[in-house]
Amino acid sequence: MDSTKFKNKYLIASSRLKNWDYAGEGMYFVTIGTKNRECYFGNIKNRKMKLSPVGEIVNQYWFEIPKHFPNVELDEFIVMPNHVHGIVLIENPVETCRGMSLQKPQYNKFSKPISKSISMIINHFKSAVKRWCNKNNFKNFQWQSRF
């Protein structure tokens, strides 16, 4: 295939740092949106967010993340009509043997899924919400790709 055919027209630059370990310990601010900015999560009335059934599930499932990822703590979180903002704290206790770290670097240049990384945490969250939507007649619901 001719690599110059589209002249990078359809490539989206990554917003990720190239050499950052996204499974590493730290606080991550994430924004997760709906496809085409559709307002599936509710609406704002009198300056207050009124959650829809999908918004209620998003809110509930967010707070269940630490049950599935024990190395995760949650900080601030808010559901908006078409997106959510949250702060996720990943803690990786380092195992040691005679003073040496046994923790392996998590960075993978080929972008394979890395267990307990922010990408896997968000992927599982988004998948759980989508499965709930499919089972509860909200089949049109879609997330924006990436986060």
C-alpha positions as CSV (number, residue, x, y, z in Angstrom):
1,M,0.0,0.0,0.0
2,D,1.3,3.4,-0.9
3,S,2.0,5.2,2.5
4,T,1.9,8.6,0.9
5,K,-1.6,8.1,-0.5
6,F,-3.5,9.8,2.3
7,K,-0.5,12.0,3.4
8,N,-1.3,11.4,7.1
9,K,-4.8,12.9,6.6
10,Y,-6.4,10.3,8.8
11,L,-3.8,9.9,11.4
12,I,-4.6,11.3,14.8
13,A,-1.6,12.3,16.9
14,S,-1.5,10.7,20.3
15,S,-2.0,12.9,23.3
16,R,0.0,10.4,25.4
17,L,3.6,10.9,26.4
18,K,5.8,8.5,24.4
19,N,8.0,7.2,27.2
20,W,5.5,7.5,30.1
21,D,4.6,4.3,32.0
22,Y,0.8,4.6,32.1
23,A,0.6,1.6,34.5
24,G,3.0,3.5,36.8
25,E,2.1,5.0,40.1
26,G,0.5,8.4,39.8
27,M,-2.6,10.5,39.5
28,Y,-4.3,10.6,36.1
29,F,-6.9,13.1,35.1
30,V,-9.2,11.5,32.5
31,T,-12.0,12.8,30.3
32,I,-14.3,10.3,28.6
33,G,-16.8,11.4,26.1
34,T,-19.7,10.0,24.2
35,K,-19.6,9.6,20.4
36,N,-20.6,12.7,18.6
37,R,-21.0,14.4,21.9
38,E,-24.5,13.0,22.3
39,C,-26.0,13.8,25.7
40,Y,-26.7,10.3,27.0
41,F,-25.9,11.0,30.7
42,G,-28.7,13.6,31.4
43,N,-29.1,17.3,31.3
44,I,-28.4,20.4,33.4
45,K,-31.5,22.0,34.9
46,N,-31.3,25.0,37.3
47,R,-27.5,24.7,37.3
48,K,-27.7,21.0,38.6
49,M,-27.0,17.9,36.7
50,K,-30.0,15.6,36.4
51,L,-28.7,12.1,35.6
52,S,-30.5,9.9,33.1
53,P,-30.5,6.1,33.6
54,V,-27.3,5.8,31.6
55,G,-25.8,8.6,33.6
56,E,-26.8,6.8,36.9
57,I,-25.0,3.7,35.6
58,V,-21.9,5.7,34.6
59,N,-21.8,7.2,38.1
60,Q,-22.4,3.8,39.8
61,Y,-19.8,1.9,37.7
62,W,-17.2,4.6,38.2
63,F,-17.2,4.2,41.9
64,E,-17.0,0.4,41.5
65,I,-13.6,0.6,39.7
66,P,-11.6,0.0,42.9
67,K,-13.5,-3.2,43.5
68,H,-12.0,-4.5,40.3
69,F,-8.7,-2.8,40.5
70,P,-7.4,-2.9,44.1
71,N,-4.4,-0.8,43.2
72,V,-6.7,2.1,42.3
73,E,-8.2,4.9,44.4
74,L,-10.6,7.5,43.0
75,D,-10.5,11.2,43.6
76,E,-12.8,13.9,42.2
77,F,-15.4,12.8,39.6
78,I,-18.2,14.5,37.7
79,V,-20.8,13.3,35.2
80,M,-21.7,15.9,32.6
81,P,-24.4,15.5,29.8
82,N,-22.0,14.1,27.3
83,H,-18.7,13.3,29.1
84,V,-17.2,12.5,32.5
85,H,-14.1,13.9,34.2
86,G,-12.3,11.9,36.9
87,I,-9.0,11.6,38.7
88,V,-7.7,8.1,39.1
89,L,-4.8,7.3,41.5
90,I,-2.8,4.2,40.6
91,E,-0.8,2.7,43.4
92,N,1.8,0.0,42.6
93,P,3.3,-1.4,45.7
94,V,6.8,-2.5,44.8
95,E,7.7,-6.0,45.9
96,T,11.3,-6.4,47.1
97,C,13.7,-9.3,47.6
98,R,16.9,-8.5,49.6
99,G,16.5,-4.8,48.8
100,M,16.0,-5.2,45.0
101,S,12.9,-4.2,43.2
102,L,11.0,-7.1,41.6
103,Q,8.6,-4.7,39.7
104,K,9.2,-4.8,36.0
105,P,8.9,-1.8,33.8
106,Q,5.4,-1.6,32.3
107,Y,6.1,0.5,29.2
108,N,5.5,-1.4,26.0
109,K,6.4,0.3,22.7
110,F,4.0,-1.9,20.8
111,S,0.9,-0.7,22.7
112,K,-0.2,-4.1,23.9
113,P,-2.7,-4.0,26.7
114,I,-0.9,-3.6,30.0
115,S,-2.6,-5.0,33.1
116,K,-3.6,-2.4,35.7
117,S,-2.7,0.5,33.4
118,I,-5.0,3.6,33.1
119,S,-5.9,2.4,29.6
120,M,-7.1,-1.0,30.8
121,I,-9.0,0.5,33.8
122,I,-10.9,2.9,31.5
123,N,-11.4,0.2,28.9
124,H,-13.0,-2.1,31.4
125,F,-15.2,0.8,32.7
126,K,-16.3,1.8,29.3
127,S,-17.0,-1.8,28.3
128,A,-19.1,-2.4,31.5
129,V,-21.3,0.7,30.8
130,K,-21.7,-0.3,27.1
131,R,-22.7,-3.9,28.1
132,W,-25.3,-2.5,30.5
133,C,-26.7,-0.2,27.8
134,N,-27.0,-3.1,25.3
135,K,-28.9,-5.2,27.9
136,N,-31.2,-2.3,28.8
137,N,-32.4,-1.1,25.4
138,F,-29.9,1.8,25.1
139,K,-28.3,0.1,22.1
140,N,-27.6,3.5,20.4
141,F,-25.2,4.5,23.2
142,Q,-21.6,4.7,22.1
143,W,-18.4,6.1,23.6
144,Q,-16.0,8.3,21.8
145,S,-12.9,6.3,21.0
146,R,-9.9,7.0,23.2
147,F,-10.1,9.2,26.3
